[in-house]
């Protein structure tokens, strides 16, 4: 959450380098302060040459967003993938550079599920082979004796969003469904009418086996020759998820050996599929060119999903489906966003009042309702505020925690579910440097960020604009002398708040001013008697 008030007054440039639905991009084109530039079919060198002029990059699967692209994108704040996978984006490099990577994991779920069912039925009834047969002028129906899917067992590797949509449709066709997914419970599967089994049992029992997992080090070649050899000879296998999960050469070998009956693939280890790829030579395999998400509805939805997230990121709001940042549940967003903003303002406040020393430790305490929420973004906001004017690279909510770790900052989180007596919800930041400790308390009051305490004194003021703070002994005339000196210097005071321990004891005064207090005036103020310290802060 940036504290600048004119966020979208700035003009942002967005590059769309792959073909995306124009309808889905409408929110982006309509957003104030955003220019959309569509340039498809760029070579890698061409992309490197121009990416430095853009704040956001939207891609599908054709554009490779490698580390050198991220490095060349000096203005880049977000890379958006209009689809589920981010295999073509160097997420680690983006995180290091503070670039948010977002995707659209739900927009093409139904399309992918429907394509899976289409491939399953095509496998069962030899649709593709029969079509080619008829087009070749033949009519030998007995060559294409199929099987019914009713009462057959569908095994799914993975039980995520797409798999669940496949399951619903398969059950509608009368199929029995089993699943292997180490990340869900038996109860979760049972609620969906699915029996959870281990991988070996799934492979042995499935009449149709479908893959719905991402490609990772753990899932690469998950289905290899040994697994294929344990399947029923009448079994058929499908992949509309990610190429590389099934070993393609092993699949061809298993089909030639009669170890399984057929396969249908929409994704491949290398795309596009090479002309000499052995998959092309088997008439037992149905091949489609990565069509899982290729429907008008899905393409509109994924383009709209990433367009809205780009607008959010450029507005310094959390993205709904950030790949390299904590994801805030939509139901929590309205509550948390003002506190993320507050955390950054409090971090900036501490950075400006604490002087030039390094940071040893940052303690973050959430009191009251705030303690019930995920504090990942709150911590990142605080670190962003503390480091933005200190380090020489861009700091944002993506890389803030990483930068804190690199600077050996000890980050401590505390939750206090009972609210503090004065405020139902309170955020407390405590900063420890090699020479001093500062504490600032904040809350959101009627939707606006307020600092409500400094060190051990309560003082309530808006966390915005130009602020002048004094710590002094509460004696008659001090406030007047400060006000008089500012008035003589033509510095207008917009508000004043004072917190004190008691009459004629320690006190803190906070003045809001229409402009920053010049250094020469600061020197005159510091010379006043009874002032312990003086700070000028801009939030």
C-alpha positions in Angstrom: 0.0 0.0 0.0 1.8 3.1 -1.1 1.0 6.2 0.8 0.9 8.5 -2.2 -2.5 10.0 -2.6 -2.3 10.3 -6.4 -1.6 6.7 -7.3 -3.6 6.4 -10.5 -2.9 10.0 -11.5 0.4 8.6 -12.7 0.3 7.2 -16.2 1.1 3.5 -16.3 2.0 1.6 -19.5 0.9 -2.0 -19.9 2.3 -4.3 -22.6 0.2 -7.3 -23.8 2.6 -9.5 -25.7 0.4 -12.5 -26.3 -3.0 -12.7 -27.9 -5.7 -12.1 -25.2 -9.4 -11.6 -25.4 -10.1 -7.9 -26.2 -13.3 -8.2 -24.3 -11.5 -9.4 -21.2 -9.1 -6.5 -21.4 -11.9 -3.9 -21.3 -11.4 -3.1 -17.6 -7.8 -2.4 -18.2 -8.5 -0.1 -21.1 -11.2 1.7 -19.1 -9.0 2.3 -16.1 -7.9 5.9 -15.5 -4.1 6.5 -16.0 -3.4 3.2 -17.8 -2.2 2.9 -21.4 -2.5 -0.5 -23.0 -0.1 -1.5 -25.8 -0.7 -4.8 -27.6 2.4 -6.1 -29.4 2.2 -9.8 -30.1 4.8 -12.1 -31.8 7.7 -10.2 -30.3 11.1 -11.9 -30.5 13.0 -12.3 -27.2 15.4 -9.5 -28.3 12.5 -7.2 -29.2 10.9 -7.8 -25.8 14.2 -7.0 -24.1 14.5 -3.8 -26.0 11.1 -2.4 -25.1 10.2 -3.9 -21.7 12.0 -1.1 -19.8 9.2 1.3 -20.8 6.4 -0.7 -19.2 4.9 -1.1 -15.7 3.1 -4.3 -16.4 3.3 -7.2 -18.8 0.4 -9.5 -19.7 1.2 -12.9 -21.3 -0.3 -16.3 -22.1 2.1 -19.2 -22.9 3.9 -17.9 -25.9 6.0 -15.2 -24.3 8.9 -16.4 -22.1 9.5 -14.0 -19.2 13.0 -14.9 -18.2 15.3 -13.4 -15.7 16.9 -11.1 -18.3 13.4 -9.8 -19.2 12.7 -9.1 -15.5 16.1 -7.4 -15.1 15.5 -5.2 -18.2 12.0 -4.3 -17.0 13.2 -1.5 -14.7 9.7 -0.2 -14.3 7.9 -3.5 -14.1 5.6 -3.9 -11.2 3.6 -6.9 -12.3 3.7 -9.8 -14.7 0.3 -11.4 -15.4 -0.3 -14.8 -16.9 -3.7 -15.2 -18.4 -4.0 -18.9 -17.4 -3.1 -21.3 -14.6 0.5 -22.2 -15.0 3.5 -19.8 -14.8 6.1 -22.2 -16.3 7.1 -19.5 -18.8 7.8 -16.9 -16.1 10.9 -16.8 -13.9 9.1 -16.4 -10.6 12.2 -16.4 -8.5 13.8 -13.6 -10.5 10.5 -11.6 -10.3 10.4 -12.0 -6.5 14.1 -10.8 -6.2 13.2 -7.7 -8.2 10.0 -7.0 -6.3 7.8 -7.8 -9.3 4.4 -9.4 -8.5 3.5 -12.4 -10.6 -0.3 -13.1 -10.9 -2.2 -15.7 -12.8 -5.9 -16.7 -13.4 -6.3 -20.1 -11.8 -10.1 -20.2 -12.0 -11.0 -18.6 -15.3 -10.5 -21.7 -17.5 -11.4 -24.4 -14.9 -14.6 -25.3 -16.6 -13.1 -25.2 -20.1 -10.3 -27.5 -19.0 -12.7 -29.9 -17.3 -15.0 -30.1 -20.3 -12.0 -30.7 -22.6 -10.9 -33.6 -20.4 -14.4 -35.2 -20.6 -14.4 -34.6 -24.4 -11.0 -36.4 -24.7 -12.3 -39.2 -22.4 -15.3 -39.8 -24.6 -13.3 -39.5 -27.8 -10.9 -42.2 -26.4 -13.8 -44.5 -25.4 -15.4 -44.3 -28.8 -12.4 -43.8 -31.1 -13.8 -40.5 -32.4 -10.6 -39.1 -33.9 -9.6 -42.3 -35.6 -13.0 -42.9 -36.9 -13.2 -39.4 -38.3 -9.9 -39.9 -40.2 -11.1 -43.3 -41.4 -14.3 -41.9 -42.9 -12.5 -38.9 -44.5 -10.2 -41.4 -46.1 -13.2 -42.9 -47.9 -13.5 -46.1 -45.7 -16.4 -47.5 -43.8 -15.1 -50.4 -41.7 -17.2 -50.0 -38.5 -15.9 -53.1 -36.8 -12.5 -51.5 -36.4 -13.9 -49.0 -34.0 -15.7 -51.0 -31.3 -15.7 -48.7 -28.3 -16.5 -49.0 -24.6 -19.1 -47.4 -22.4 -17.9 -45.1 -19.6 -20.9 -45.9 -17.4 -19.8 -48.0 -14.4 -16.2 -47.6 -15.3 -13.6 -46.3 -12.8 -12.1 -42.9 -13.4 -8.9 -42.3 -11.4 -7.7 -38.7 -11.0 -4.2 -37.7 -9.9 -4.9 -34.5 -8.0 -8.2 -33.3 -6.6 -7.9 -29.5 -7.2 -10.3 -27.2 -9.0 -10.2 -28.7 -12.5 -10.2 -32.2 -11.2 -13.3 -31.5 -9.1 -15.2 -30.2 -12.2 -14.1 -33.4 -14.1 -15.3 -35.5 -11.2 -18.8 -33.9 -11.2 -19.2 -34.5 -14.9 -17.8 -38.0 -14.8 -20.2 -38.9 -12.0 -23.0 -37.5 -14.2 -22.0 -40.1 -16.8 -22.3 -42.8 -14.2 -18.6 -43.3 -13.5 -17.1 -44.3 -10.2 -14.3 -42.0 -9.2 -11.1 -42.6 -7.1 -8.4 -40.1 -6.5 -4.8 -39.7 -5.4 -3.9 -36.5 -3.7 -1.6 -36.3 -0.7 -2.8 -32.8 0.2 -6.5 -33.6 0.8 -8.2 -35.7 3.5 -10.4 -38.7 3.1 -13.3 -36.6 4.5 -12.7 -33.9 1.9 -12.8 -36.5 -0.9 -15.8 -38.4 0.5 -17.8 -35.2 0.6 -17.3 -35.1 -3.2 -18.3 -38.7 -3.7 -14.7 -39.7 -4.3 -12.7 -42.5 -2.7 -9.1 -41.5 -1.8 -6.5 -44.1 -2.5 -2.7 -44.3 -2.9 -1.0 -43.9 -6.2 -0.4 -47.6 -6.8 -4.0 -48.6 -6.1 -5.2 -45.8 -8.4 -3.0 -47.0 -11.2 -4.2 -50.6 -10.8 -7.9 -49.9 -10.5 -8.5 -47.1 -13.1 -10.2 -47.7 -16.4 -9.5 -44.1 -17.3 -6.7 -42.2 -15.6 -6.6 -38.4 -15.8 -3.8 -36.1 -14.6 -4.5 -32.8 -12.8 -1.3 -31.7 -11.1 1.3 -29.0 -11.9 4.7 -29.9 -13.3 7.2 -29.8 -10.4 10.3 -31.7 -9.4 8.0 -34.2 -7.6 5.5 -34.7 -10.5 7.9 -34.8 -13.4 7.6 -38.3 -15.1 5.2 -39.3 -12.3 3.7 -41.7 -14.7 6.6 -43.6 -16.2 7.0 -47.1 -17.7 6.7 -49.0 -14.4 3.4 -47.2 -13.6 2.0 -47.8 -17.1 2.9 -51.5 -16.9 0.8 -51.8 -13.7 -2.4 -50.4 -15.4 -5.1 -52.6 -16.9 -4.5 -53.5 -20.6 -7.9 -52.0 -21.3 -7.1 -48.7 -19.4 -6.8 -45.3 -21.1 -4.8 -42.3 -19.8 -5.4 -38.5 -20.3 -3.4 -35.4 -19.7 -5.0 -31.9 -20.0 -2.8 -30.5 -17.2 0.9 -30.1 -17.8 3.3 -31.8 -20.2 6.1 -33.8 -18.6 4.0 -35.4 -15.9 3.6 -38.4 -18.1 6.9 -39.7 -19.7 6.0 -39.5 -23.4 8.4 -42.1 -24.7 7.3 -44.5 -22.0 3.7 -43.9 -23.0 4.5 -44.7 -26.7 6.3 -47.8 -25.7 3.5 -49.0 -23.4 0.9 -48.5 -26.2 3.0 -50.4 -28.8 3.5 -53.2 -26.3 -0.3 -53.4 -25.7 0.1 -52.6 -22.0 -2.6 -49.9 -22.1 -5.4 -49.3 -24.7 -5.1 -45.6 -25.5 -4.1 -42.1 -24.5 -5.3 -38.6 -25.1 -2.9 -35.6 -24.6 -3.5 -31.9 -24.8 -0.1 -30.9 -23.2 3.4 -31.9 -23.9 6.9 -31.7 -22.5 7.9 -29.4 -25.3 5.4 -27.3 -27.2 4.7 -27.1 -30.0 5.1 -30.8 -30.6 8.1 -31.5 -32.9 7.3 -33.0 -36.3 9.4 -36.2 -35.5 7.9 -36.7 -32.0 7.0 -40.4 -31.6 3.6 -39.4 -30.2 2.5 -38.4 -33.7 3.1 -41.9 -35.1 0.8 -43.8 -32.7 -2.8 -44.2 -33.9 -3.8 -45.0 -30.3 -3.1 -41.5 -29.1 -5.5 -38.5 -29.6 -3.5 -35.2 -29.7 -4.8 -31.7 -29.3 -2.6 -28.5 -29.4 -3.0 -27.3 -25.7 -6.7 -26.5 -26.1 -7.7 -27.0 -22.4 -8.5 -23.4 -21.8 -9.4 -22.5 -25.4 -13.0 -21.4 -25.3 -14.4 -18.0 -25.9 -15.8 -17.9 -22.3 -12.5 -19.0 -20.7 -10.3 -16.6 -22.7 -12.6 -13.7 -21.8 -12.5 -14.7 -18.1 -8.8 -15.2 -17.7 -8.0 -12.0 -19.5 -10.5 -10.1 -17.3 -9.1 -11.8 -14.2 -5.5 -10.7 -14.9 -6.6 -7.3 -16.1 -8.4 -6.6 -12.8 -5.3 -7.8 -10.9 -3.0 -5.6 -12.8 -5.2 -2.6 -11.9 -5.0 -3.7 -8.3 -1.3 -3.9 -8.3 -0.8 -0.6 -10.0 -3.1 0.8 -7.3 -0.9 -0.8 -4.6 -3.7 -3.2 -3.6 -3.1 -6.9 -3.0 -3.7 -9.1 -6.1 -6.3 -11.8 -5.7 -4.1 -14.6 -7.2 -0.5 -13.5 -6.6 1.8 -16.4 -7.2 4.8 -15.0 -5.3 2.9 -13.1 -2.5 0.5 -14.2 0.2 -3.0 -14.5 -1.1 -5.7 -12.7 1.0 -9.1 -14.5 0.9 -11.6 -12.1 -0.7 -13.7 -12.1 2.4 -10.8 -10.6 4.4 -9.7 -7.9 1.9 -12.1 -5.2 3.0 -10.9 -5.5 6.6 -7.1 -5.9 5.9 -6.4 -3.4 3.2 -6.6 -0.3 5.5 -4.4 -2.0 8.0 -1.8 -3.0 5.3 -1.8 0.7 4.4 -1.5 1.7 8.1 1.4 -0.8 8.6 3.4 0.8 5.7 2.8 4.3 7.0 3.9 3.3 10.5 7.0 1.7 9.0 7.8 4.9 7.2 7.2 6.9 10.4 9.6 4.7 12.4 12.2 4.9 9.6 12.1 8.7 9.7 12.1 9.2 13.5 14.7 6.6 14.3 17.7 8.3 12.6 20.5 6.7 10.5 21.1 3.5 12.5 20.5 0.0 11.2 17.6 -2.2 12.1 18.2 -5.1 14.5 14.7 -6.2 15.3 11.1 -5.4 14.3 8.2 -6.6 16.6 4.7 -6.5 15.2 1.8 -7.0 17.5 -1.9 -7.3 16.4 -4.5 -6.5 19.1 -8.2 -7.3 18.9 -9.9 -8.3 15.7 -6.7 -7.9 13.6 -5.1 -10.8 15.5 -7.6 -13.2 13.8 -6.2 -12.5 10.3 -3.2 -13.6 8.4 -0.5 -11.0 9.1 1.8 -11.8 6.2 0.8 -8.6 4.3 0.8 -6.6 7.5 4.4 -7.6 8.1 5.4 -7.0 4.5 3.7 -3.5 4.6 5.7 -2.6 7.7 9.0 -3.8 6.2 8.3 -1.9 3.0 7.7 1.3 4.9 10.9 0.8 6.9 13.2 -0.1 4.0 11.8 1.8 0.9 14.0 4.9 1.5 17.0 2.9 2.8 17.8 0.2 0.2 18.8 1.0 -3.4 16.3 -1.4 -5.0 12.5 -1.3 -5.2 10.8 -2.6 -2.1 7.2 -3.8 -2.3 4.9 -6.4 -0.7 6.5 -9.2 -2.7 10.1 -8.9 -1.7 9.9 -7.0 1.6 10.2 -10.1 3.8 13.1 -11.4 1.6 15.0 -8.1 2.0 14.4 -8.1 5.7 15.9 -11.6 5.9 19.0 -10.5 3.8 19.6 -7.6 6.2 19.4 -9.9 9.2 16.4 -8.1 10.6 14.8 -10.2 13.4 11.1 -10.1 12.6 8.7 -11.1 15.5 5.0 -11.5 15.3 2.6 -11.4 18.2 -1.2 -11.7 18.5 -3.2 -10.4 21.3 -6.8 -11.4 20.9 -8.1 -9.2 23.7 -8.4 -5.6 22.4 -6.5 -2.8 24.2 -8.7 -0.6 26.4 -8.7 2.4 24.1 -9.0 0.8 20.7 -10.9 -2.4 19.7 -8.2 -3.0 17.0 -4.6 -1.9 17.4 -1.4 -2.4 15.4 1.9 -1.9 17.3 5.3 -1.8 15.7 8.5 -1.8 17.8 11.8 -1.0 16.2 15.1 -1.8 17.8 18.3 -0.3 16.4 21.9 -0.6 17.7 21.3 2.6 19.7 17.6 3.0 20.5 14.1 1.5 20.6 11.0 3.2 19.2 7.4 2.0 19.5 4.5 3.3 17.4 0.8 2.3 17.8 -1.8 2.7 15.1 -5.4 2.0 14.3 -7.9 2.6 11.5 -10.6 5.1 12.6 -13.6 5.6 10.3 -11.6 4.0 7.5 -8.6 6.3 7.8 -5.1 5.4 9.2 -4.2 7.0 12.5 -1.1 6.9 14.7 -2.4 6.8 18.3 0.7 6.3 20.3 4.5 7.0 20.3 6.7 5.1 22.7 4.7 5.0 25.9 2.6 8.1 25.3 -0.9 8.1 23.7 -1.3 10.8 21.0 -3.9 10.6 18.3 -3.3 12.0 14.8 -3.8 11.2 11.1 -1.0 9.2 9.6 -0.6 11.3 6.5 0.9 14.5 5.2 3.7 16.6 6.8 4.2 16.2 10.5 6.3 18.0 13.0 6.9 16.2 16.3 8.4 17.4 19.6 9.2 15.6 22.8 9.3 18.1 25.6 8.6 18.8 29.3 5.0 20.0 29.5 5.6 23.6 30.6 3.6 26.8 29.9 4.6 28.6 26.6 6.3 25.8 24.8 3.5 25.0 22.4 3.0 28.7 21.8 6.7 29.4 21.0 6.7 26.5 18.5 3.5 27.8 16.9 4.8 31.4 16.8 8.1 30.4 15.1 6.3 28.4 12.5 3.9 31.3 11.9 6.7 33.7 11.4 8.2 31.4 8.8 4.8 31.3 6.9 4.3 27.5 7.8 0.6 26.9 8.2 -0.5 24.4 10.9 -3.4 22.2 9.9 -3.8 20.4 13.3 -2.2 19.9 16.7 -2.4 16.9 19.0 -0.6 16.6 22.4 -0.1 13.5 24.5 1.4 13.8 28.0 2.0 11.7 31.0 0.5 14.4 33.3 0.8 18.1 34.1 4.3 19.4 33.7 5.7 16.0 32.8 6.9 14.3 29.6 4.8 15.2 26.6 4.7 14.7 22.8 3.2 17.3 20.4 2.3 16.5 16.8 1.7 19.3 14.4 0.3 18.8 10.9 1.7 21.4 8.5 0.7 22.3 4.9 4.4 22.0 3.8 7.5 20.3 5.1 9.4 22.2 7.8 12.8 23.5 6.3 16.1 22.5 8.0 16.8 26.1 9.0 13.5 26.3 10.9 14.2 22.9 12.5 17.5 24.2 13.9 15.7 27.2 15.5 13.1 24.9 17.0 15.7 22.5 18.4 17.3 25.5 20.2 14.1 26.1 22.2 14.4 25.2 25.9 12.8 22.1 27.3 12.6 20.3 23.9 14.1 16.8 24.2 13.9 15.8 20.6 12.4 17.1 17.4 11.4 15.2 14.2 10.0 16.1 10.8 8.1 13.3 9.1 6.3 13.1 5.8 3.8 10.3 5.2 
